[in-house]
Amino acid sequence: MEILHYAFMQRALIAAALVGVTAPAIGTYLVQRRQAVMGDGIGHVAMTGVALGFLLNTSPVWMATLVAVVGAVGMELIRSRGKTSGDIALAMLFYGGLAGGVMIINLAPGGSTANLSSYLFGSITTVAPEDVTAVVILAAFVIAVTVGLRRQLFAISQDEEFARVTGLPVRALNLLMAVTAAVTVTVAMRIVGLLLVSAMMVIPVAAAQRVTRGFAATLSLAMGIGVVVSLSGTAATYYIDAPSGATIVLLAIAVFVATTALSTPLARRRARAARAAEEVCTRDDVKV
């Protein structure tokens, strides 16, 4: 294929595949916890980290990871201790992170808000070799947590009190989930962008839920959808010269619409089968 002849496209496709796996992986748990917009809050905080990277002349990816992790942990501690509602904590992350990023980037030598554009909306041409290295390392962490600890994370996502009674370290797992979400945001920001990363955490999961019935099936299908739309969107960006983040998200929405259309007749067949089974049981009870 022509696009594979270019080093920048090879890097972009590697990063896109990792985004497609990691974002829905953590997103599945966030959707279960009704924290679907958490990625937006962390994304805004990560802007401050990117700006600090420019100001301190260090890697924006690693600096964004550090700041996003601190912000996510702070939000989780506030939520768990009940000092304020989760919505207020998210609002502080949104606006504080956004304002901090804009302020700091203008303090950086030669910096301006234009420097943030590729991080906000994603850009395949700006994925450098060191970015790929960082993304691979961070993605490995996300996959290890979301797949390796899926039983524990599912338990606290469904019922924290029950999980606590069974002896699970609920607070530690909540903090780990927050950290994993923060890491996922920085994994995705070079391809999808900080403003759209939350969509990749939510839309593939929502699409998978339309046609699956169990958690494991939803997780697997969401990750598969994420990989397909990320690779397809990145490849399409090469040919149509469109923002990679917007293209990937629109493809994900298209998949959601398709699975919704598919799920309607599927749900009807299941309902008819359930009614038929109920009628059989009723007749058997009458005979007895």
Buried (B, 14 or more C-beta within 10 A) or exposed (E): EEBEEEEBBBBBBBBBBBBBBBBBBBBBBBBBBEBBBBBBBBBBBBBBBBBBBBBEEEBBBBBBBBBBBBBBBBBBBBBBEEEEEBEEBBEBBBEBBBEBBBEBBEEBEEBEEEBBBBBBBBBBEBBEEEBBEBBEEBBEBBBEBBBEBBEBBBBBBEEBEEBBEEEBEBBEBBBBBBBBBBBBBBBBBBBBBBBBBBBBBBBBBBBBBBBBEEBEEBBBBBBBBBBBBBBBBBBBBBEEEEBBBBBBBBBBBBBBEEBEEEBEEEEEEEEEEEEEEEEEEEEEEEEE
